[in-house]
Amino acid sequence: MEQEAEQEAETSGTSANVWYWTAATQRHPLSQRFHDLLEEIGDLHDQKQRDYGVPEDPFANVRASCGFAIRPWVGAMVRANDKMKRLQKLAVTGELANESAADSFKDLAVYALIGLVLYEEDDRGKTK
């Protein structure tokens, strides 16, 4: 497929670095970056689970919110909100201390997905 794009670029007189996206080609570079980040945050979750989770429950740290009468998925969203506040501060002040914007975005995505998993679990429990 890359050869086809390069050949098309050569025949059209443009650089081979130009992206020609069609449904028959591979992902658009920005979409590919999105999928790469999904894999990266999956790896991030696995790494952090080793520090915060326990073998029988990768979300044990988030479930600790139950001790404060807060459902686990809500606890995940509280943690996600902390990351959102960091990004809001960056938007307003243009600076962050202690953690990069990229780390905050990734953590926000991880907490959102953990929240969804715990929400689904909670929702299934209600139907029984």
Secondary structure, DSSP 4 states (H G I P E B T S, - for coil): -HHHHHHHHHHHTS-TTS----TTS---HHHHHHHHHHHHHHHHHHHHHHHH-BTTBTTHHHHGGGGGT--HHHHHHHHHHHHHHHHHHHHHHS--SSS-HHHHHHHHHHHHHHHHHHHHHHHHHHT-
